[in-house]
Amino acid sequence: MPSSLPRWCIVIPCHNEERAIGGVLASAQRLGVPICVVDDGSTDATAKIVARHAGVTLLRHQGRHGKGEALRTGLRAARQSGFEAVLTMDGDGQHQADDVPYMLAAAKRHPGSVVIGARLLDTERQPRARHIANRVADWGISWACARGIADTQSGQRWYPPSVLELADTATTNGFAYEASLLIRACRESGVDVVSIPIPSRYGAQFRHSHFRPLLDVARITCATAMHLLSYGKLRESYRLARERQACVEHHRVRIAADGAHLSTGLPGGFG
C-alpha cells in the first residue's frame, strides 16, 4: 500500500444551495485541502456565500446546465490545475467532511479504486421513493459495470487518476453523468469500486433534492442500457454482477486527525 495519496482536491457542484453551502464549506475547509465549487447557474445567494470563504475557488455557469456539466467543469479544472485525484461532495449538506478521512483510508488501502461514500447507515431516514429509485439504479448500474456496487447514486466519491482522465469523455449529463463515469471506469479502465458506509441525511434542514426519482431514474436507465448494449454479452455481465458482490468496508477507519496531515504533498490550489 502506498504511503501517500495522489495530489487531490475537493470538487463541490451546486445549484441554489444557499441554506447549506456555507456549512458544507466550513466543514470541508477544516480538511486543509484545495476546494473548487462549481455553481451551476444558481439564482439565490449561493455564489455570494461561497465568495466569503477565502481560499475556495468558485467557477460559475451563466445558466443551469445540470449536475453532470457542473462535475465535468470541476473535474476538468482539477486536472488543469495539476491535481491527480478528486473527492466530490454535494453542496446540499447530505455529505459531511467528517466522512472524508474514512474514504481516504479506503483509497490508501485500495489504490486506483473508486471509493463511494455509501448511504448505508440510518436508511430509515431515506424517503421511500428515493430509496426505491436508488435500489433500481444500483441493480442496473451494477449490471452494466459487471460487478456489484453499493449506492451508485451517491455523489460523495473519490476518483483516482485513471477515472479523472475519463471525465471529459463521458457524454451524458445530469445525474446520468455519474453513472456513465462509473460504468466506463469499471468496463474500460478495469477500476475496482469500494463503498464506505456513511449516514443517510435527509433532515428538514436540507432543501428538497434536485433528484427526480421517476425522470432521473429513467434517464439513468437509458444511459445504462446504452452502455450495456455497446459492451454486449449482457448475460455474462449480469452473471459477473451477481458473482462479484459489492465491496463494502463496514469497519470505518480514519487516517488523519487534522488537515496538516491531509494536505501533505498538495499543489497550492487552482490556477
C-alpha positions in Angstrom: 0.0 0.0 0.0 1.5 3.4 -0.9 2.4 5.7 1.9 0.7 8.7 0.4 -2.3 9.6 -1.8 -2.1 11.2 -5.2 -2.4 15.0 -5.2 -6.1 15.7 -4.7 -8.7 18.3 -4.1 -12.4 18.6 -3.4 -15.0 19.5 -6.0 -18.5 20.6 -5.0 -21.2 21.0 -7.7 -24.2 23.0 -6.5 -27.3 24.8 -7.6 -29.4 27.0 -5.3 -27.8 25.8 -2.1 -27.8 29.0 0.0 -29.2 27.1 3.0 -26.4 24.6 3.2 -23.3 25.6 1.2 -21.8 27.7 4.0 -21.8 24.9 6.5 -20.5 22.4 3.9 -17.6 24.7 3.1 -16.8 25.5 6.7 -16.6 21.7 7.4 -14.6 20.9 4.3 -12.1 23.7 4.9 -11.0 22.1 8.1 -9.6 19.3 6.0 -6.9 21.7 4.8 -7.1 20.8 1.0 -8.0 23.0 -2.0 -11.7 23.3 -2.8 -13.4 24.1 -6.0 -17.2 24.9 -6.0 -19.0 24.9 -9.4 -22.1 27.0 -9.2 -24.5 25.7 -11.9 -26.5 28.9 -12.6 -27.8 29.5 -9.1 -30.4 32.2 -8.8 -30.1 32.5 -5.0 -27.3 33.7 -2.8 -25.1 30.6 -3.3 -22.3 32.3 -5.1 -22.2 35.2 -2.6 -21.9 32.8 0.3 -19.1 30.8 -1.5 -17.2 34.0 -2.2 -17.0 34.8 1.5 -14.9 31.7 2.1 -11.3 32.7 1.5 -9.2 30.2 -0.5 -12.2 28.5 -2.1 -12.2 28.6 -5.9 -15.6 29.5 -7.4 -16.5 28.6 -11.0 -19.8 29.7 -12.3 -22.1 28.6 -15.2 -24.1 31.5 -16.5 -27.2 29.2 -16.8 -28.2 25.9 -15.4 -26.6 23.0 -17.3 -27.2 20.1 -14.9 -25.1 18.3 -12.4 -23.2 16.4 -15.0 -21.8 19.5 -16.6 -21.0 21.0 -13.3 -19.0 18.0 -12.4 -17.3 17.9 -15.8 -16.3 21.6 -15.3 -14.9 20.9 -11.8 -13.0 17.7 -12.8 -11.5 19.4 -15.8 -10.4 22.4 -13.7 -8.8 20.0 -11.2 -6.8 18.3 -13.9 -5.7 21.5 -15.5 -4.5 22.7 -12.1 -2.3 19.7 -11.6 -4.4 17.5 -9.3 -4.3 13.8 -9.9 -7.4 12.7 -7.9 -10.6 14.4 -6.8 -13.1 13.9 -3.9 -16.6 15.1 -4.8 -19.3 16.2 -2.4 -22.8 17.6 -3.0 -23.5 21.1 -1.7 -26.8 20.3 0.0 -25.4 19.1 3.3 -26.0 15.4 2.8 -22.3 14.8 2.6 -20.1 15.8 5.5 -16.4 16.3 5.7 -16.3 14.1 8.8 -16.7 11.1 6.5 -13.8 12.1 4.2 -11.0 10.6 6.4 -12.7 7.2 6.2 -12.8 7.4 2.4 -9.2 8.5 2.3 -8.2 5.5 4.4 -10.0 3.2 1.9 -8.3 5.0 -1.0 -5.0 4.2 0.5 -5.9 0.6 1.2 -7.3 0.2 -2.4 -5.0 2.4 -4.6 -6.5 3.1 -8.0 -10.1 2.3 -6.9 -13.2 4.5 -6.9 -14.4 5.0 -3.3 -18.0 5.7 -2.7 -19.5 7.2 0.5 -22.5 4.8 0.5 -25.6 5.9 2.4 -26.0 2.5 4.2 -26.4 3.9 7.7 -29.7 5.2 9.1 -31.5 4.2 5.9 -34.9 4.6 7.5 -34.4 8.3 7.0 -34.5 8.0 3.2 -37.7 9.0 1.5 -39.4 5.8 0.3 -39.5 6.9 -3.4 -35.8 7.9 -3.3 -34.9 4.6 -1.6 -36.7 2.5 -4.3 -35.1 4.6 -7.1 -31.7 4.1 -5.6 -32.2 0.4 -5.4 -33.3 0.2 -9.1 -30.3 2.3 -10.2 -28.0 0.1 -8.2 -29.3 -3.0 -9.9 -29.0 -1.6 -13.4 -25.6 0.1 -13.0 -24.1 -2.9 -11.2 -25.2 -5.0 -14.3 -23.5 -2.5 -16.6 -20.4 -2.4 -14.5 -20.3 -6.2 -14.4 -19.8 -6.1 -10.6 -22.0 -5.3 -7.6 -21.8 -1.7 -6.3 -23.4 -0.3 -3.2 -25.1 3.1 -3.6 -24.3 4.0 -7.2 -26.3 7.3 -6.7 -24.1 8.8 -4.0 -22.3 11.9 -5.1 -19.6 11.6 -2.4 -16.8 9.8 -4.3 -13.1 9.5 -4.6 -12.0 9.5 -8.2 -8.4 8.1 -8.8 -6.2 9.4 -11.6 -7.4 6.8 -14.2 -11.0 7.9 -13.7 -10.2 11.6 -13.7 -8.8 11.1 -17.2 -12.3 9.9 -18.4 -14.1 12.9 -17.1 -14.2 14.9 -20.3 -15.1 11.8 -22.5 -18.3 11.0 -20.7 -21.0 12.5 -22.9 -24.1 12.1 -20.7 -25.4 14.9 -18.5 -27.4 15.4 -15.4 -27.4 12.6 -12.8 -26.7 10.1 -15.6 -23.1 11.6 -15.9 -22.0 10.0 -12.6 -23.5 6.7 -13.7 -21.7 6.8 -17.1 -18.4 7.7 -15.5 -18.7 4.8 -13.1 -19.6 2.3 -15.8 -16.8 3.4 -18.1 -14.3 3.3 -15.2 -15.2 -0.3 -14.5 -15.6 -1.6 -18.0 -12.9 0.4 -19.9 -10.3 1.0 -17.3 -10.8 -2.0 -15.1 -11.2 0.1 -12.0 -12.5 -1.5 -8.7 -15.1 0.1 -6.5 -15.1 0.2 -2.8 -18.0 1.6 -0.7 -17.7 3.1 2.8 -20.9 3.3 4.9 -22.0 6.9 5.7 -25.2 8.1 7.4 -28.3 8.9 5.3 -29.0 12.6 5.8 -32.5 13.7 4.7 -33.5 16.1 7.6 -35.7 19.1 7.4 -32.6 21.4 7.3 -31.8 20.2 3.8 -33.5 21.6 0.7 -35.6 19.3 -1.4 -33.4 17.2 -3.6 -32.9 18.1 -7.2 -33.1 14.4 -7.9 -36.4 13.4 -9.5 -37.0 9.7 -8.9 -39.1 9.0 -12.0 -37.5 11.3 -14.6 -33.9 11.0 -13.5 -34.0 7.2 -13.0 -35.5 6.9 -16.5 -32.6 8.9 -17.9 -30.1 6.9 -15.9 -31.7 3.7 -17.1 -31.5 4.8 -20.7 -27.8 5.8 -20.4 -27.1 2.5 -18.6 -28.9 0.5 -21.3 -26.9 2.2 -24.0 -23.6 1.2 -22.2 -24.8 -2.4 -21.8 -25.7 -2.7 -25.4 -22.5 -1.2 -26.6 -20.4 -3.7 -24.5 -22.6 -6.7 -25.5 -22.5 -10.0 -23.6 -25.5 -9.0 -21.5 -25.9 -12.4 -19.8 -22.2 -12.6 -18.9 -22.3 -9.0 -17.5 -25.3 -9.9 -15.3 -23.6 -13.1 -14.1 -20.5 -11.2 -13.1 -22.5 -8.6 -11.3 -24.1 -11.3 -9.2 -20.8 -13.1 -8.6 -18.8 -10.0 -7.8 -20.7 -8.8 -4.8 -20.4 -5.1 -3.7 -17.2 -4.4 -1.8 -18.3 -2.6 1.4 -15.9 -1.9 4.2 -18.0 -1.8 7.3 -15.1 -1.0 9.6 -14.8 2.7 9.5 -11.0 3.5 9.8 -9.7 7.1 9.7 -6.2 8.0 8.5 -5.8 11.6 9.7 -6.7 13.7 12.7 -6.1 17.1 11.2 -5.7 19.0 8.0 -1.9 19.2 8.2 -1.7 15.5 7.5 -4.2 15.5 4.8 -2.6 18.4 2.8 0.9 16.9 2.6 2.2 17.0 -1.0 -0.7 19.0 -2.5 -0.3 21.8 -5.0 -1.2 25.2 -3.8 -4.6 25.4 -5.4 -6.5 26.1 -8.6 -4.9 28.4 -11.1 
